[in-house]
Amino acid sequence: MAKNEYLMRHDKVCTHLHYSICKALGTETTDKWYTHIPKPVYEEGDVTMLWNQAVHTGREVTANRPDIIINKKRENMHADRCGNTRR
């Protein structure tokens, strides 16, 4: 297979994964996964999902463009000395 065909197949698999994550998060999507076109940024409540975005780090990284990044903001939590958490 040519390099372009591998990339197209890879992107289709990632599109299906992205579609499944969107459905699980309750984000509005198409009825069929193969008609789903991922947006670069999805924000749903406290969850942000990035599609094919470059990640900037403090050092040089050649593979700095992961397929999907999911960031969930958490509530501030406090742990006491016994390990019990409370909000």
N, C-alpha and C positions, 0 to 999 in steps of 0.2 A: 504494500500500500504506500501511496505517496504521503509525504508529511502532512499535506493539507487534509487528506482523508482521515488520518489519525486524529487531527485536531477537531475536525467536524464530528467524528464519533465521540470523542472525549466531551465536547461541548454538549452533545445531545444527552449523554449520561448525566452531566452536571445540571442540565436544564430539568431533567426528570427529578433529580434530588432537590433542586431549588423549588420546583412545583410542590413536591411533597412537604417540604418544610413550610411553605406558604400556607398550604391547606391545614397543617397542624397548628399553625399560629392563628388561623382564622382570617388571614389576609384574603382579600378578594382576588380570585384568579379565574382563568378560563375553565371550561368544563373538561377539556382534554389536555393532558400534559404536553403533547406534541404541538399544540398551538400556543402554549405559554411562552411569552417572551420576557425574560428576566429584566427588571429595571436595575440600574446600577445601585440604587439605595432604596430599601424598604424600611419604613418605620411603622411599627404597630405597637402601641402602648409603650412598654418599657424595653422592647426588643428592637434592635437595629440590625439589618442584614445587608451586607455589602456583596455585590456580585462583580467578580473580576476587577477588583480595585487594587492599585498598588499600595503597599504598606511601607511607610517611611520609618526607618529605625535609626538608632544612633551609630550604627556601623554599616558598612557596605554589604549588601546581601544580593546575590545575583538572581535568586528565585524569590522576588519580593511581590509576586502577584498571585495570591491564592485564589482559588475558584470562588469559594464562599466563606465569608466571615460573619459570625453571629455574635453580637454583643448584647448581653442582657444586663440592664442596670438593676442593681439590688437595693433593697431598702437598707438603711443603716442598721446594723445589728451590733449588739454588744454582748460579749461573752464574759461571764464572771469567772472566778478562780476555779470553780468546779467543772467548767466546760459547758454549763447551761447557757443557752442563748436567749435573748429577749430583744424585742424590737422597741 
